[in-house]
Amino acid sequence: MTKFPRVPRRLDIIFSRNPLYFVTCCTYRRRPRLANDPVHEAFVRFGKLAQNDFGIAVGRYVILPDHLHFFVALPDDIRLGGWVGTFKRVLTRSLESSGSGDPIWQRGFFDHVLRSQESYSEKWNYVRENPVRAGLVKNADDWPFCGEIVNIYFD
């Protein structure tokens, strides 16, 4: 029997001192459930509450029909996975029931640790164009479901 190395540790365990994460969460089977006013309002409320109550900085974000991207910096005593789980539960309450019994969210999430302001700007410039690439708007500035809750870096 071949021994395989253990599963790699999550980035939030390896890096400390308030790293900045780029996070992507997708809906179950990529169903278009997110790009609407109730979800957007719940996202902003949750981000402001996270800042006020826990010192969590949710920066720029884009909410698309079937996934969302955001930047977040957490204190060292809060784990990214637990916080994203809470985030998903809170946003689920703002969604209308489809009656299908299917889950709202795809399991897990994708995260990337950003190492510089330049990396933040590059990622932001890429994700803010997602609604344009998806044919939802002609200009990224016209997409209503994006913004910034906490200014993490000054451009």
N, C-alpha and C positions, 0 to 999 in steps of 0.2 A: 504494500500500500504506500502510495506517495504522500509525503507530508507537504502540505501547502503552507505558506506563511499565513500568519493571522490576518484578518481583515484590517486594512489601514484605518487608522484613527481618523475621526472627523477633524476638519480643519479647526473648529473652535476649541478642540482639546490641545492641538499642537501649538497654535499661535495664541498668545495672550496679549495683554495690554491694549484692550479695546480695538481689535482689528476692525476694519471696514469690510463688510461683506456685500457682494452683489448676489441677490437671491432671485430665483425664478420658481414660481409655483404654477402648476398646470391643473386644469379641471380634468375630471374623470372622462376618459375617452375624448378629450379635447373638445368637449361640448361648450358652445358659446353661451356662458352664463354670467360673465363678469362685467362687461362694459356697459354699465347702466348707472344711473344716479344713486340708487340706494346703496349699491356696493361701493361706489366711489366715496359717498359720504361716510359710510361705515369705516372704510379704510383710513380716511383722514382723521376721523374721531379716534380710532384705535391708535394711530400714530401719535396724535397729540397727547392722549392719555399715557402712552408708553413713555413719552418724553417727560411729562409732568410728574408721573408717579414713580418711574423706575430709572430715569436717566438714560433711556434708550433713544437714540437719534435715528429716526427714519428720514432719509434724505429724499432724493428724487425718485420718482416712480412713474411707471406707465402701466395702465390696466387695459388689457386687450380682451376681446371676447372670450378666449379660451385659456389665457395665461396672464400672469402679471410679473413684472420685474420691479425690484426696488433695491435701494442701498440702505444698509442699516449698520450702526455701530452699537454694540452692547457693552455694559459694564462686565468686568471679569467674572462676577458671581452669577451671571445669567447665561445659560447655554442656548445656543442658536436653535437647536432642534426643538427644545421645549417651548421656546418663545414662538417659533413658527407654528407649532401645533396649536397653541393658544390663539394665535392670529387667525388660523384657518377656522377654528371653531367660532370665533367672533364673527368673521365675515359670512360664515354659513347662515347665521341668523338673519342676515340682510337679504338673503336670496329667497325668491319665491319657490315654493315646492313644485317640482316637476311631476310629482305623483308616481314616478317610476320606481322609487325605492333604491335607486342607484346612489352611490356616494357622490358628493359634490366634487371632491378633490382627488387627483391622482395621488397615490401614496408617495410620501417623501417630498423632496424638493432639491433643487440644484443650487449649490453655493460656490462662490469663488472669493478668495481673499484678495482684496486690492492692496497694492503695496505703495501707491503714490497718488498724488493729486492728478498726475498725468493719466494714470490708468483709469481713474474715476471719470475724467472728462472723455476719454476715448470710449469707455463703455457707455456712458450717457449718450454721446453723439450717435452711437450705433443703435441703442434701444429706442431712443426718441423717434427714430425713423421707422420703427416697426409698423405703425399704422399706415404709413405711406407705402411701404413694401407690400403690405397686405391689401392694398387698394381701398382702405377705409376712408382716407382723406388724401387730398393732393399735396397738402403742406402739413408738416408735423405740428406746427403751431396751432392748427385748426382742430387737433384731437382734444376733446374735452376731458378725457379721463387720464390726465397726467398732471404732474406738478412736483412740488417740493414741500415737505413738512418742516424739516430742519435744514438749514444751510450748513452742510458738513464742510465743504471747501468753498472758498471764495474765488470765483473765476475772474 
